[in-house]
């Protein structure tokens, strides 16, 4: 296993090749599933990049918290190694609920004030 494993390399090359073929087909068909020229719009590209970085950050946060809970905090507080995956998941529920609540709620200020403007202070 590892990055030099032929299966891993084949999967990466196959994924990139599939993406290139998809982009090429989308450029030549009459009714594409997705308009590639949308990425020429600066706000659209920046919004997609911000969403990508936010998703990577949330995923990294959850991944690191689970590793920390299972490997450090839970064993130090008396949980057996057979119970740490369950309790790590239980301890992650509030974070997940927070993400689920914050997503729709964060759209309210954008709908009210519009993109690119912050709400008035004071």
C-alpha positions as CSV (number, residue, x, y, z in Angstrom):
1,X,0.0,0.0,0.0
2,X,1.0,3.6,-0.5
3,X,1.2,6.3,-3.1
4,X,3.5,4.2,-5.3
5,X,1.2,1.2,-5.4
6,X,0.2,0.5,-9.0
7,X,-3.5,0.3,-8.1
8,X,-3.3,3.8,-6.5
9,X,-1.4,5.2,-9.4
10,X,-3.9,3.6,-11.9
11,X,-6.9,5.1,-9.9
12,X,-5.4,8.6,-9.9
13,X,-4.5,8.5,-13.6
14,X,-7.9,7.0,-14.4
15,X,-9.7,9.7,-12.4
16,X,-7.7,12.5,-14.1
17,X,-8.4,10.9,-17.6
18,X,-12.1,10.7,-16.8
19,X,-12.2,14.3,-15.8
20,X,-10.4,15.4,-19.0
21,X,-12.8,13.4,-21.1
22,X,-15.8,14.8,-19.2
23,X,-14.6,18.4,-19.7
24,X,-14.0,17.8,-23.4
25,X,-17.4,16.3,-24.0
26,X,-19.1,19.1,-22.1
27,X,-17.4,21.6,-24.4
28,X,-18.6,20.1,-27.6
29,X,-22.2,18.8,-26.9
30,X,-25.2,21.0,-27.7
31,X,-26.8,20.7,-24.3
32,X,-24.0,20.2,-21.7
33,X,-24.8,19.0,-18.1
34,X,-22.7,21.9,-16.8
35,X,-21.6,25.1,-18.3
36,X,-17.8,25.2,-18.2
37,X,-17.7,28.9,-19.2
38,X,-19.3,29.6,-15.7
39,X,-15.8,29.2,-14.3
40,X,-14.8,32.3,-16.3
41,X,-17.0,34.4,-13.9
42,X,-14.7,35.5,-11.1
43,X,-17.4,35.4,-8.4
44,X,-18.5,31.9,-9.4
45,X,-15.0,30.6,-9.3
46,X,-14.2,32.2,-6.0
47,X,-17.4,30.9,-4.5
48,X,-16.6,27.3,-5.6
49,X,-13.0,27.7,-4.3
50,X,-14.3,29.0,-1.0
51,X,-16.8,26.0,-0.7
52,X,-14.0,23.6,-1.6
53,X,-11.7,25.0,1.1
54,X,-14.4,25.1,3.7
55,X,-15.3,21.5,3.0
56,X,-11.7,20.4,3.2
57,X,-11.3,22.3,6.5
58,X,-14.5,20.7,8.0
59,X,-13.3,17.3,6.9
60,X,-9.8,17.8,8.3
61,X,-11.3,19.1,11.6
62,X,-13.5,16.0,12.0
63,X,-10.8,13.6,10.9
64,X,-8.3,15.1,13.4
65,X,-10.9,15.2,16.2
66,X,-11.7,11.6,15.7
67,X,-8.1,10.6,15.7
68,X,-7.5,12.6,18.9
69,X,-10.6,11.3,20.6
70,X,-9.8,7.6,19.8
71,X,-6.1,7.8,20.4
72,X,-5.6,10.2,23.3
73,X,-8.6,11.7,25.1
74,X,-10.9,8.7,25.5
75,X,-8.3,6.2,26.6
76,X,-7.0,8.7,29.2
77,X,-10.5,9.0,30.6
78,X,-11.2,5.3,31.1
79,X,-12.7,4.1,27.9
80,X,-11.5,0.8,26.5
81,X,-10.1,0.6,23.0
82,X,-13.1,-1.4,21.9
83,X,-15.4,1.5,22.9
84,X,-13.5,4.4,21.6
85,X,-14.9,4.4,18.0
86,X,-18.5,4.5,19.3
87,X,-17.8,7.2,21.8
88,X,-15.7,9.3,19.4
89,X,-18.8,9.2,17.1
90,X,-21.1,10.2,19.9
91,X,-18.8,13.1,20.9
92,X,-18.8,14.3,17.3
93,X,-22.6,14.6,17.1
94,X,-22.7,18.2,18.5
95,X,-20.2,19.3,15.9
96,X,-22.2,17.6,13.1
97,X,-25.5,19.2,14.4
98,X,-23.7,22.6,14.5
99,X,-22.8,22.2,10.8
100,X,-26.3,21.1,9.9
101,X,-27.8,24.1,11.7
102,X,-25.2,26.7,10.6
103,X,-25.6,25.9,6.9
104,X,-29.2,27.0,6.3
105,X,-29.0,29.7,9.0
106,X,-25.9,31.3,7.4
107,X,-27.9,31.8,4.2
108,X,-30.3,34.2,5.9
109,X,-27.9,37.2,6.1
110,X,-26.9,36.6,2.5
111,X,-30.5,36.7,1.4
112,X,-31.2,39.7,3.5
113,X,-28.1,41.9,2.8
114,X,-26.9,40.4,-0.5
115,X,-23.5,38.9,-1.3
116,X,-20.3,40.9,-0.7
117,X,-21.9,43.1,2.0
118,X,-21.6,42.6,5.7
119,X,-24.5,43.4,8.0
120,X,-24.4,46.8,9.7
121,X,-22.5,46.9,13.0
122,X,-23.6,48.7,16.2
